Amino acid sequence: MKEKVIILGAGESGVGAAILALKKGYEVFVSDGGKIASKFQQELVDNKIKFEEGKHSEEIILSADEVIKSPGIPEKAEIIQKLRKKGIKISSEIDFASRFTKGKVIAITGTNGKTTTTLLTYHLLKNAGLDVAIGGNIGESFARKLAEKDYDYFVLEISSFQLDDIHGFRPNIAMLLNITPDHLDRYEDKIENYAAAKFRIIENMAEGDTFIYNADDENIAREINRRDTGSFWTETFSGAFLVNGELNIPAFFSPLFDEPEAREKQVIYRELPLKGKHNALNMSAAIIAAMRVGLEQDKIKEGLKTFKNAPHRLEEVAVINNVIFINDSKATNVDSTIYALDAYENPIIWIVGGTDKGNDYGPIKELVEQKVKGIICLGVDNEKLNREFGETTSFFYETQDVNDAVMKAYHFAEKGDLVLLSPACASFDLFKNYEDRGNQFKEAVRKNISGLRMNVAFGKS
């Protein structure tokens, strides 16, 4: 008799798990308490997978041998509590998928920088000719990629929510980039609970595996001291540093390389597509992972120079009359914006604002005083920003229109200035999501270029 797998949630993760489970011979049923998106519903129909939407039929769900839970469903949900009470095994999609691969898994987590580091690690391996797939919390789910093919390598972006329900998930290489307060509502408002969720990435690792972590991160340093990491290899990366005035990438000075040779072959920071000290650390983590799978340094350097990051992450949109426009819409918290402000030496006109998530602007004040010449608030409620920064810069302007924000920024800018959209806030007051905000910003810059050039013709300095 077939084992019955019930999948809660019919998004990318759930439908990917359903397709894999069907391929592996399980009896599969998908239940979504909301409406299933048409593209996912069609996939379920095409694969003859039974499903329901708008409800959870308890009689069916509580008859499962195992439940695969969408990472978006909180532990406190009524159906989850009933499953726990009955003792039915609840697993995450990444845990379920990991049982069926012979490939090596590189899993990347952290509060900030996961997507960039995942994309870069994948690019380095792909550029070197390895048989590699990318998935997890980015693009397609691990289960979907595995249902397609068992690749030699899987590079996975992993969230804390995905780690909450693992049992045997074991990466061959795990990265922990940083831990800063985020999603604390899911973790009883305790940073230590959130950190513990992140550290679950290593709980099944064993001899021969590698854990790469940021030794300079205070929350990581505190938690690592509480854990036994003696059974597997650990690699640390820490602060980027200056050599002859150039910010260098720490990983190229790893003990995995002979140091004099590494210095001769060093990649200079200005040659790379990613800017900022935080990205030097992201690149270090990716480089270490690439070295651990056997890539030669020259091949890594080649891959670094051809990498293109995902949109909305310190993305250069245009240079108009020597004024640079940067889209960093993905910066939805203060820590991300700190990285952005620290990445540039140019005077900055900072476009900030949106839905405040209880931000503490204290850690960013000194950088704002040093680097920001003017602030444009793009949001519905800017009272807190006005209170924090209204007297800090030479001008403080409020708007709810992205075109107005772009034009005002250019009007205030001088040659050599940088207009930086790095909101430090969520986007939902004026936009659908951070992608929509970033795309509207880019479109506003592009469609106003001719008008901006006219301003120069009329004597703008």
C-alpha positions in Angstrom: 0.0 0.0 0.0 1.3 3.4 -0.9 2.3 5.9 1.8 0.0 8.9 1.8 1.7 12.3 1.7 -0.4 15.4 2.3 1.0 18.7 1.2 -0.1 21.9 2.9 0.2 24.9 0.6 0.2 25.0 -3.2 2.9 27.5 -4.0 6.2 26.8 -5.6 7.4 24.7 -2.7 4.2 22.7 -2.3 3.6 21.9 -5.9 7.3 21.0 -6.4 7.0 18.6 -3.5 3.8 17.2 -4.9 5.4 16.5 -8.3 8.4 14.8 -6.7 6.3 12.7 -4.3 4.2 11.5 -7.2 7.3 10.6 -9.1 8.6 8.6 -6.1 5.4 6.6 -5.9 3.5 8.2 -3.0 -0.2 8.8 -2.8 -0.4 12.6 -3.0 -3.0 15.2 -1.9 -2.5 18.9 -1.9 -4.5 21.2 0.4 -4.4 25.0 0.4 -6.4 27.2 2.8 -6.4 30.0 0.3 -6.9 30.3 -3.5 -4.3 28.4 -5.6 -2.7 30.4 -8.3 -3.8 29.4 -11.8 -0.4 28.3 -13.0 0.0 25.9 -10.0 -3.5 24.7 -10.2 -2.9 23.8 -13.9 0.2 21.9 -13.0 -1.7 19.8 -10.4 -4.4 19.1 -13.0 -1.8 18.2 -15.7 -0.1 15.8 -13.2 -3.5 14.3 -12.1 -2.7 15.3 -8.5 -5.8 15.6 -6.3 -6.1 19.0 -4.5 -8.4 21.3 -2.6 -8.4 25.1 -2.2 -10.1 27.5 0.3 -10.1 24.9 3.1 -8.2 22.2 4.9 -10.3 18.9 5.1 -9.2 17.6 8.5 -10.4 14.1 7.9 -8.1 13.8 4.8 -5.2 15.6 6.3 -5.2 13.8 9.6 -5.0 10.5 7.7 -1.6 11.3 6.3 1.5 9.2 6.9 3.5 12.4 6.5 2.7 16.1 5.9 4.9 18.4 3.9 4.3 22.0 5.1 4.7 25.2 3.2 7.3 27.4 5.0 4.7 30.2 5.1 2.4 28.3 7.4 3.2 29.2 11.1 3.5 26.6 13.8 0.5 28.1 15.6 -1.9 27.4 12.8 -4.8 25.2 14.0 -4.2 22.4 11.5 -0.5 22.2 12.4 -1.5 21.9 16.1 -3.9 19.1 15.4 -1.2 17.2 13.4 1.2 17.6 16.2 -1.3 16.3 18.7 -1.9 13.3 16.6 1.8 12.7 16.2 1.9 12.9 12.4 5.3 13.6 11.0 5.6 17.2 9.5 8.5 17.9 7.2 9.7 20.8 5.1 10.0 20.4 1.3 13.8 20.7 1.5 13.9 17.8 4.0 11.6 15.6 1.9 13.6 16.3 -1.3 17.0 15.7 0.3 16.1 12.0 0.8 16.1 11.4 -3.0 19.4 13.0 -4.2 22.8 11.6 -4.6 24.1 15.1 -5.5 26.1 17.4 -3.2 24.0 20.1 -1.6 25.4 23.6 -0.9 22.9 25.4 1.4 23.1 29.1 2.1 21.2 30.9 4.8 21.5 34.2 6.7 19.4 37.3 7.2 20.9 39.4 4.4 22.8 38.5 1.3 21.4 35.0 0.8 20.2 35.5 -2.8 23.4 37.3 -4.0 25.6 34.6 -2.5 23.5 31.7 -3.8 23.5 33.2 -7.3 27.2 33.8 -7.2 28.0 30.3 -5.9 25.8 28.8 -8.6 27.5 31.0 -11.3 31.0 30.0 -10.2 30.2 26.3 -10.4 28.2 26.6 -13.6 31.0 28.7 -15.2 33.5 26.0 -14.3 31.4 23.4 -16.3 29.9 21.5 -13.3 26.4 19.9 -13.5 24.6 22.2 -11.1 21.1 23.5 -10.3 19.9 26.4 -8.3 16.8 26.5 -6.2 15.3 26.6 -2.7 14.0 30.0 -1.7 15.0 31.4 -5.0 13.5 30.4 -8.4 12.3 26.8 -8.4 12.0 24.6 -5.3 14.6 22.0 -4.5 11.9 19.3 -5.0 11.0 20.6 -8.4 14.6 20.7 -9.6 15.2 17.2 -8.3 12.0 15.9 -10.0 13.5 17.2 -13.2 16.9 15.7 -12.7 19.3 14.6 -10.0 22.1 17.1 -10.6 25.7 16.6 -9.3 25.3 19.8 -7.3 22.4 21.7 -5.9 23.0 25.3 -4.7 20.1 26.2 -2.4 19.0 29.5 -0.8 17.4 28.4 2.5 15.3 30.5 4.9 14.8 29.9 8.6 11.2 28.8 7.9 12.4 26.1 5.6 14.8 24.8 8.3 12.0 24.7 11.0 10.8 21.3 9.9 13.9 19.4 8.9 14.7 15.9 10.2 17.6 14.6 8.1 18.4 17.5 5.8 22.2 17.4 5.5 24.1 19.9 3.3 27.6 18.9 2.2 28.5 22.6 2.4 26.5 25.0 4.6 26.9 28.8 4.7 25.7 31.1 7.5 26.2 34.7 6.3 24.9 36.8 9.2 22.1 36.9 11.8 20.2 40.2 12.5 16.7 40.6 13.9 14.1 39.6 11.3 10.8 37.6 11.3 10.9 37.6 15.1 7.1 37.3 15.2 7.6 33.6 14.2 10.1 33.1 17.0 8.5 34.5 20.1 10.2 37.9 19.5 13.5 36.3 20.6 16.7 36.7 18.5 18.1 33.6 20.2 15.2 31.5 18.8 15.7 32.9 15.3 19.4 32.2 15.6 18.7 28.6 16.7 16.5 28.2 13.6 19.3 29.4 11.4 21.8 27.0 13.1 19.6 24.0 12.3 21.3 24.1 8.9 24.3 22.2 10.5 22.5 19.8 12.9 22.9 16.8 10.6 26.3 17.6 9.1 29.0 15.0 9.6 32.7 14.3 8.8 33.6 15.4 5.4 31.1 18.3 5.3 32.0 22.0 5.5 30.4 24.8 7.5 31.3 28.3 6.3 30.3 31.1 8.7 30.9 34.8 9.4 33.2 34.9 12.4 32.7 38.7 12.8 28.9 38.4 13.3 28.2 38.8 17.0 25.0 36.6 17.0 26.8 33.9 15.1 29.9 34.0 17.3 27.7 33.7 20.4 25.8 30.8 19.1 28.8 28.9 17.6 30.3 28.7 21.1 27.3 26.8 22.3 27.6 24.1 19.7 29.9 21.1 19.0 31.3 21.5 15.5 34.0 18.9 15.9 32.7 16.3 13.5 32.9 18.5 10.3 35.2 21.1 8.8 34.6 24.7 9.6 35.7 27.7 7.5 35.3 31.3 8.7 35.3 34.5 6.6 35.6 37.9 8.3 36.2 41.5 7.5 37.3 42.6 4.1 40.6 44.6 4.4 42.7 47.1 2.5 45.9 46.4 0.7 47.6 49.3 -1.1 44.3 51.2 -1.0 42.2 48.4 -2.5 39.5 46.5 -0.7 40.4 42.9 -1.1 38.4 39.7 -0.9 39.4 37.7 2.3 38.8 34.3 0.8 41.8 34.6 -1.5 44.0 34.6 1.5 42.5 31.4 2.8 44.9 28.7 4.1 43.6 26.6 1.3 46.0 28.6 -0.9 49.7 29.3 -0.4 49.6 32.9 0.7 52.3 34.4 -1.6 50.7 32.7 -4.6 47.3 34.0 -3.5 48.6 37.6 -3.2 50.0 37.4 -6.7 46.7 36.2 -8.1 44.5 38.5 -6.0 41.3 39.8 -7.5 41.1 43.6 -7.1 37.8 44.8 -5.7 37.3 47.5 -8.3 37.3 44.9 -11.1 34.3 43.1 -9.5 30.6 43.6 -10.3 29.5 43.6 -6.6 30.2 46.7 -4.4 30.4 47.1 -0.7 32.2 45.4 2.1 29.2 43.2 2.8 29.5 41.9 -0.8 33.2 41.3 -0.3 32.1 39.0 2.5 29.4 37.4 0.4 32.0 36.8 -2.3 34.4 35.3 0.2 31.8 32.7 1.3 31.0 31.8 -2.3 34.8 31.5 -3.1 35.4 29.2 -0.1 32.5 27.0 -1.2 33.9 26.9 -4.8 37.3 26.0 -3.5 35.9 23.2 -1.3 34.3 21.5 -4.4 37.7 21.7 -6.2 37.6 24.8 -8.4 40.9 26.3 -9.4 41.5 29.9 -8.4 41.8 31.1 -12.0 38.5 29.6 -12.9 37.0 31.3 -9.8 38.4 34.7 -10.8 37.0 34.2 -14.3 33.5 33.5 -12.8 33.7 36.5 -10.5 34.3 38.9 -13.3 31.3 37.7 -15.4 28.7 37.5 -12.6 25.5 39.5 -12.8 23.6 40.0 -9.6 19.8 39.8 -9.3 17.9 43.0 -9.8 17.1 45.5 -7.0 20.4 44.9 -5.1 22.7 47.9 -5.5 21.8 47.8 -9.2 23.2 50.6 -11.3 20.3 52.0 -13.4 21.9 54.9 -15.3 24.5 57.6 -15.2 23.0 60.9 -16.3 25.4 63.8 -16.6 27.7 62.2 -14.1 24.9 61.6 -11.6 24.6 57.9 -10.7 21.2 56.2 -10.1 21.3 53.0 -7.9 18.3 50.7 -7.3 18.6 48.9 -4.0 14.8 48.4 -3.5 15.5 45.0 -1.9 16.9 46.8 1.2 13.8 46.5 3.3 15.5 46.8 6.7 18.0 49.1 8.3 20.9 46.6 8.2 20.6 46.3 4.4 20.6 50.1 4.0 23.7 50.3 6.2 25.5 48.1 3.7 24.3 50.2 0.8 25.4 53.5 2.3 28.8 52.0 3.2 29.4 50.8 -0.3 30.0 54.2 -1.9 32.3 57.1 -1.5 30.2 59.5 -3.5 27.9 62.1 -1.8 24.5 60.5 -1.6 20.9 61.6 -2.1 19.0 59.0 -0.3 15.5 57.9 -1.3 14.1 56.2 1.8 10.8 55.2 3.3 7.8 52.9 3.0 6.1 50.7 5.6 8.2 50.9 8.7 8.7 47.5 10.5 9.6 49.0 13.9 12.9 50.2 12.6 15.7 51.4 14.9 17.5 54.0 13.0 20.2 54.5 15.6 22.8 52.3 13.9 22.6 54.2 10.7 22.7 57.8 12.0 26.5 58.2 11.8 26.7 56.9 8.2 23.9 59.3 7.2 25.7 62.2 8.8 28.9 61.3 7.0 27.6 60.4 3.5 24.1 61.7 2.9 23.7 65.2 1.6 19.9 65.1 1.2 16.9 62.8 1.9 13.8 62.2 -0.2 11.1 60.2 1.6 9.0 58.0 -0.7 6.2 56.8 1.6 2.8 57.5 3.0 3.9 58.0 6.6 7.3 59.7 7.0 6.9 61.1 10.5 9.5 58.8 12.1 12.1 59.5 9.3 11.5 63.2 9.7 12.0 63.0 13.4 15.2 61.0 13.0 16.8 62.7 10.1 14.9 66.0 9.4 17.7 68.1 10.7 20.6 65.9 9.6 21.0 66.8 6.0 20.8 69.9 3.8 17.3 69.1 2.5 14.5 66.7 3.4 11.7 66.2 0.9 8.6 64.1 1.1 6.6 62.6 -1.8 4.4 59.7 -2.7 5.2 59.7 -6.3 8.3 57.8 -7.6 8.6 60.1 -10.7 8.6 63.1 -8.4 11.3 61.5 -6.2 13.5 60.9 -9.2 13.2 64.4 -10.6 13.7 66.0 -7.3 16.8 63.9 -6.6 18.3 64.9 -9.9 17.4 68.6 -9.3 19.2 68.5 -6.0 22.2 66.5 -7.3 25.5 67.8 -8.4 28.0 66.1 -10.7 29.5 63.1 -9.0 26.6 62.6 -6.7 24.8 59.2 -6.3 21.0 58.9 -6.1 20.4 55.8 -4.0 17.0 54.1 -3.6 17.6 52.1 -0.4 14.3 52.3 1.5 15.1 50.5 4.8 11.3 49.8 4.8 8.8 47.4 3.3 7.1 48.6 0.1 3.4 47.8 0.7 2.2 51.4 1.3 2.7 52.5 -2.3 3.8 49.4 -4.2 2.9 45.7 -4.6 6.3 44.5 -3.4 10.0 45.5 -3.5 10.3 44.4 -7.1 7.5 46.7 -8.1 9.1 49.5 -6.3 12.4 48.9 -7.9 10.9 48.5 -11.4 8.9 51.7 -11.1 12.1 53.5 -9.9 14.1 52.2 -12.9 11.3 53.2 -15.3 11.1 56.6 -13.8 14.8 57.2 -14.3 14.7 55.8 -17.9 11.6 57.7 -19.1 12.8 61.0 -17.6 16.3 60.8 -19.1 15.4 63.0 -22.1 13.9 65.6 -19.7 16.9 65.4 -17.4 19.2 66.0 -20.3 17.1 69.1 -21.2 17.8 70.4 -17.8 21.5 70.3 -18.5 21.1 72.1 -21.7 19.4 74.9 -19.7 22.5 75.3 -17.5 22.2 72.7 -14.8 25.7 72.3 -13.2 
